[in-house]
Amino acid sequence: MNSKICFGALLALSLLVSCREQTLEERAEALHTRMLTLDSHNDTPLRFRLPEFDIMQDNPGVCVDYPKMVAGGLDGAFFAAYIRQGARDSAALEAATQRTLSIIEDIRRMAAEHPDQFTLATTPEDGLKIKQEGKRAMYIGVENGYAIGRNLEILDRFYDLGVRYMTLCHTRNNDICDSANDTIEEHGGLSDFGRQVVERMNRLGMMVDISHVSEASAFDAIELSAVPVVASHSCAWEVCQNPRNMSDSLLVAMARKGGVMQLCILSSYVRPDIPNPQLDSAMQAMREQYAALGTLTPEQQRQQRADIQKIYETYPPNLASVSEAVDHIDHVVRLVGIDHVGIGTDFDGGGQLSDCKNAAQLKNITVELLRRGYSEEDIAKIWSGNLLRVMKAAQDYAAQQSSSVQNG
């Protein structure tokens, strides 16, 4: 009799557990095992040459490394070869190109040195294939078209090395276009050279990235590009009026041609900063100190990062939250639909939220999306589907153009 009671109790408990509704955290965990998750922008390659950095270890103060990607269920990312804007004379432009090439080589080397954990990815199909192999995908992007100087052939070289998008500019105007953050309107949008750059990127199959560019430059790129464009790390201006963010009219124009805005989680783009005069003053003094040095050596860049870390520890910023970041996704979805938004964190380039400070906490974004009622299909689009659709369109167009030339 007792054995029957015990068996019945165990059966009831088992049924109770099996019928228990999964928590949002459990659903997010399961979803990350099934879907492909890609971050369209991080600046982690700037750390690759630091003697203390080991991508296979959990590095303090670094947002992306292998353990954090595993913990956060991140299957891959676009690792950016970022080059800061400098002078535009011939010598400076050549130096910028060489610096960018060296960073691209760092990314390729990192993948080659850890073949059991990482694989270099160049096509939309590579991401899922690499995930199924139990590894992480390393895509390559170039941040700042300053990297090509005035030489279109550098684009071909970048593409051959695996680069699959290029951000047309950064925080200042260059020879391609005007920047959203520059105080001077130099070209009024794309320059004549910039138009050639967009056309060449289309022919190569390289995605045109309009993050950082002025609104006029973005409209020009969208209109000129034969394929959808991507904003690899941006937010919605209507939600946060930062000059780096995209207006509703720009989002509509981008979406009409199939493009996608990848949500950046840099707090200043997510919501207006809460005043912190001490932090602002210390950061401004630091920027002026390093700006006076011109192009920084790797050692100077290392010291700058240490100085920034020390400033933030002394005067901690009040960061935006995951919930506030997802408000931007909600806005884009309401405005232009689920097919035009993704995630590009800008980790290790300033991207950070109070409850998503590194790649290990990325599931918190999925939890919030589930909390708001997004379906698993929609979340999969946000985490990779939309971005890869744009990437495929770019590569398909290039293949068609190449075929037409060969058959011409």
C-alpha positions in Angstrom: 0.0 0.0 0.0 2.8 2.4 0.9 4.6 1.6 -2.3 1.5 2.5 -4.3 1.1 5.8 -2.4 4.8 6.6 -3.1 4.5 5.8 -6.7 1.3 7.9 -7.1 3.0 10.8 -5.4 6.0 10.6 -7.6 3.8 10.4 -10.7 1.8 13.4 -9.6 5.0 15.4 -9.0 6.4 14.4 -12.4 3.2 15.5 -14.1 3.3 18.8 -12.2 6.9 19.5 -13.3 6.3 18.5 -16.9 3.2 20.8 -17.0 4.9 23.7 -15.3 5.1 26.7 -17.6 8.7 27.6 -18.6 10.0 30.8 -17.2 11.0 33.5 -19.6 14.6 32.8 -18.8 14.2 29.1 -19.6 12.4 29.9 -22.9 15.2 32.3 -23.9 17.8 29.6 -23.1 16.0 27.1 -25.2 15.5 29.6 -28.0 19.2 30.5 -28.1 20.1 26.8 -28.6 17.7 26.6 -31.7 18.1 29.9 -33.5 21.1 31.6 -35.0 22.3 34.6 -33.0 24.5 37.2 -34.6 25.7 40.6 -33.3 26.4 42.9 -36.3 29.0 45.1 -34.7 31.7 44.9 -32.0 35.0 46.6 -31.7 36.8 43.8 -29.8 39.6 43.4 -32.5 41.2 46.5 -31.0 42.0 44.2 -28.0 43.5 41.4 -30.1 47.1 42.6 -30.0 47.1 43.4 -26.3 49.4 41.0 -24.4 46.9 40.6 -21.6 44.0 39.6 -23.9 43.2 36.0 -24.5 40.0 35.3 -26.5 39.7 31.9 -24.9 39.6 33.4 -21.4 37.1 35.5 -19.5 38.8 38.9 -19.8 37.9 41.5 -17.2 36.7 44.7 -18.7 36.2 43.2 -22.2 32.7 42.6 -23.5 33.3 39.8 -26.1 35.5 36.7 -25.7 34.8 33.0 -26.2 33.5 32.3 -22.6 31.1 35.2 -22.7 29.8 34.3 -26.1 29.1 30.8 -24.9 27.4 32.0 -21.7 25.3 34.5 -23.6 24.3 32.1 -26.4 26.0 34.3 -29.1 26.7 32.2 -32.2 28.7 34.8 -34.1 29.4 38.5 -34.7 30.8 41.0 -37.1 34.2 41.9 -35.7 34.9 45.4 -36.8 38.2 46.7 -38.2 37.7 50.2 -36.8 39.9 53.1 -37.9 39.5 56.5 -36.3 39.2 59.5 -38.5 42.4 61.4 -39.2 44.0 63.8 -41.7 43.1 63.3 -45.3 46.4 63.9 -47.0 48.0 61.1 -49.0 50.4 59.9 -46.3 47.6 59.8 -43.6 45.2 57.9 -46.0 47.9 55.3 -46.8 48.6 54.9 -43.1 44.9 54.4 -42.4 44.6 51.7 -45.1 47.6 49.8 -43.7 46.3 50.1 -40.1 42.9 48.7 -41.3 44.6 45.8 -43.1 46.5 44.9 -40.0 43.3 44.7 -38.0 41.7 42.6 -40.6 44.7 40.3 -40.4 44.3 40.2 -36.6 40.7 38.9 -37.0 41.7 36.3 -39.6 44.6 35.2 -37.4 42.4 34.9 -34.3 40.1 32.6 -36.1 43.0 30.6 -37.5 44.6 30.2 -34.1 41.4 28.7 -32.6 39.9 26.5 -35.3 38.0 24.3 -32.8 36.1 27.4 -31.4 36.0 29.9 -34.3 35.6 29.9 -38.1 35.9 32.9 -40.4 32.5 33.4 -42.1 31.9 35.2 -45.4 28.4 34.1 -46.6 24.9 34.1 -45.1 24.9 30.4 -45.0 28.1 30.1 -43.1 26.6 31.3 -39.8 24.2 28.3 -39.4 26.8 25.8 -40.7 29.3 27.0 -38.1 26.8 26.9 -35.3 25.9 23.3 -36.2 29.6 22.5 -36.0 29.6 23.8 -32.4 31.7 26.8 -33.2 31.4 30.6 -33.3 31.3 32.6 -36.5 33.7 35.5 -37.1 32.4 37.8 -39.8 34.4 40.9 -40.7 33.3 44.5 -41.1 35.2 47.7 -41.7 34.1 50.8 -39.6 34.9 54.0 -41.4 35.4 54.3 -45.2 38.3 56.5 -44.4 40.1 53.2 -44.5 40.1 53.1 -48.3 41.4 56.6 -48.7 40.5 57.6 -52.3 41.3 54.2 -53.8 38.3 52.1 -54.9 40.6 49.1 -55.5 41.1 48.8 -51.7 37.5 47.7 -51.5 38.3 44.7 -53.7 41.2 43.9 -51.5 39.0 44.1 -48.4 36.4 41.9 -49.9 38.9 39.3 -50.9 40.1 39.3 -47.2 36.6 38.6 -46.0 35.1 42.0 -45.3 31.4 41.9 -45.8 30.3 45.4 -44.9 31.9 48.9 -44.6 30.5 51.8 -42.6 30.8 54.8 -44.9 32.2 57.1 -42.3 32.6 57.6 -38.5 32.4 60.7 -36.3 33.8 63.2 -38.9 33.4 63.8 -42.6 35.6 61.9 -44.9 36.1 61.7 -48.7 33.0 59.5 -49.1 30.3 61.4 -47.2 29.3 63.7 -44.4 29.1 62.3 -40.8 26.1 62.6 -38.5 28.4 64.0 -35.8 30.5 66.5 -37.8 29.6 70.2 -37.4 30.4 71.0 -41.0 28.3 70.0 -44.0 31.0 69.3 -46.6 29.4 67.3 -49.3 25.7 67.7 -48.7 25.4 63.9 -48.6 27.5 61.4 -50.7 30.4 62.9 -52.6 31.0 62.0 -56.2 33.6 59.5 -54.9 31.2 58.3 -52.3 28.7 57.4 -55.1 31.4 55.4 -56.8 32.1 53.6 -53.5 28.5 52.6 -53.1 28.3 51.3 -56.6 31.6 49.4 -56.2 30.4 47.8 -53.0 27.2 46.7 -54.7 29.2 45.0 -57.5 31.4 43.3 -54.9 28.5 42.0 -52.7 29.6 44.1 -49.7 26.8 45.5 -47.6 26.6 49.3 -47.4 26.5 50.4 -43.8 24.9 53.8 -43.1 25.5 53.9 -39.3 27.3 57.2 -38.4 26.5 58.9 -41.7 24.5 62.2 -41.9 20.8 62.0 -42.8 21.5 63.4 -46.3 24.3 60.8 -46.8 22.0 58.0 -45.7 19.2 59.0 -48.1 21.7 59.2 -50.9 23.1 55.8 -50.1 19.6 54.2 -49.9 18.5 55.7 -53.2 21.7 54.9 -55.0 22.3 51.4 -53.7 20.9 48.6 -56.0 20.4 46.4 -52.9 19.1 47.0 -49.3 21.5 48.8 -46.9 22.2 48.0 -43.3 22.7 50.3 -40.3 25.0 48.0 -38.4 24.7 49.8 -35.0 22.1 52.5 -34.7 18.9 53.5 -32.8 15.6 55.3 -33.5 15.7 59.1 -33.2 12.0 59.3 -32.3 12.8 57.4 -29.1 16.1 59.2 -28.3 17.0 62.4 -30.0 20.7 61.7 -30.5 22.2 62.9 -33.9 23.6 59.3 -34.4 20.0 57.9 -34.5 17.8 57.4 -37.4 14.7 59.5 -38.1 11.3 57.9 -38.9 11.6 59.2 -42.5 15.0 57.6 -42.8 13.8 54.3 -41.3 10.8 54.3 -43.8 13.1 54.9 -46.8 15.5 52.2 -45.7 12.7 49.7 -45.1 11.0 50.4 -48.5 14.1 49.0 -50.1 14.4 46.1 -47.7 17.1 47.5 -45.4 17.6 46.8 -41.6 18.5 48.9 -38.6 20.6 46.9 -36.1 19.9 48.1 -32.6 23.0 49.6 -30.9 23.0 49.3 -27.1 25.3 52.3 -26.4 23.4 54.0 -23.6 23.6 57.5 -25.0 21.8 56.3 -28.1 19.2 54.4 -26.2 18.0 57.3 -23.9 19.3 60.8 -23.1 22.2 60.7 -20.7 21.5 61.6 -17.1 23.8 64.6 -16.3 27.1 63.5 -14.8 29.4 66.6 -14.9 32.4 65.0 -13.3 32.3 62.1 -15.7 31.8 64.4 -18.7 34.7 66.7 -17.7 37.1 63.8 -17.1 36.2 62.2 -20.4 36.5 65.5 -22.4 40.0 66.1 -20.9 41.0 62.5 -21.8 39.8 62.9 -25.4 41.6 66.2 -25.8 44.8 64.6 -24.4 44.7 61.7 -26.9 43.5 63.8 -29.8 46.6 65.9 -29.5 48.7 62.7 -30.1 47.2 62.1 -33.6 47.2 58.5 -34.7 47.7 56.4 -31.6 50.2 53.5 -31.3 48.9 50.2 -29.9 50.5 51.1 -26.6 48.8 54.5 -26.5 45.5 52.8 -27.3 46.0 50.4 -24.5 46.7 53.3 -22.1 43.6 55.2 -23.4 41.4 52.2 -22.6 42.9 51.9 -19.2 42.3 55.6 -18.6 38.7 55.3 -19.8 38.1 52.3 -17.5 39.5 54.2 -14.5 37.3 57.3 -15.3 34.2 55.1 -15.4 35.1 53.4 -12.2 35.6 56.8 -10.5 32.5 58.3 -11.9 30.1 55.5 -12.8 27.6 56.3 -15.6 23.9 55.8 -15.1 23.3 53.4 -18.0 20.1 52.7 -19.9 18.4 49.4 -19.4 17.5 46.5 -21.7 13.9 47.5 -21.5 14.7 51.0 -22.7 16.7 49.5 -25.6 13.9 47.2 -26.6 11.6 50.3 -26.8 13.6 51.1 -30.0 12.8 47.7 -31.4 9.2 48.2 -30.6 9.2 51.6 -32.4 10.9 50.2 -35.6 8.5 47.3 -35.7 5.4 49.5 -35.3 6.7 51.9 -37.9 8.0 49.6 -40.7 7.6 46.0 -39.5 9.5 43.1 -38.0 11.7 42.5 -41.0 13.7 45.7 -40.6 15.4 45.5 -37.2 18.2 43.5 -35.6 20.9 43.8 -33.0 24.4 45.4 -33.3 25.7 46.0 -29.8 28.8 48.1 -30.4 30.4 46.0 -27.5 33.9 47.1 -26.7 33.2 50.4 -28.5 30.9 51.8 -25.9 27.9 49.5 -26.2 26.7 48.6 -22.7 23.5 48.6 -20.7 22.9 48.3 -16.9 21.6 44.8 -17.4 23.6 43.8 -20.5 27.2 44.8 -19.9 28.8 42.1 -22.1 28.0 39.2 -24.4 27.4 36.9 -21.4 24.2 38.8 -20.7 22.7 39.0 -24.2 19.9 36.5 -23.3 18.4 39.4 -21.3 17.4 41.0 -24.6 15.7 37.8 -25.6 13.9 37.6 -22.3 12.6 41.1 -22.7 11.4 40.4 -26.3 9.5 37.3 -25.0 8.1 39.4 -22.1 6.6 41.8 -24.7 5.0 39.0 -26.7 7.3 38.6 -29.6 7.1 35.2 -31.3 10.0 32.9 -31.6 9.9 33.4 -35.4 10.1 37.2 -34.9 13.0 36.9 -32.4 14.9 34.7 -34.8 14.5 37.5 -37.4 15.8 40.1 -35.0 18.8 38.0 -34.0 20.0 37.1 -37.5 17.3 36.5 -40.1 16.9 40.1 -41.2 20.6 40.9 -41.4 21.3 37.7 -43.3 18.5 38.5 -45.8 20.2 41.8 -46.6 23.6 40.1 -46.8 22.2 37.5 -49.2 20.6 40.2 -51.4 24.0 42.0 -51.6 25.8 38.8 -52.6 23.1 37.6 -55.0 23.2 41.0 -56.8 27.0 40.8 -57.1 26.8 37.3 -58.5 24.2 38.3 -61.1 26.3 41.3 -62.2 29.3 39.1 -62.5 27.4 36.5 -64.5 26.0 39.2 -66.8 29.5 40.5 -67.6 30.8 37.0 -68.2 27.9 36.2 -70.5 27.9 39.6 -72.2 
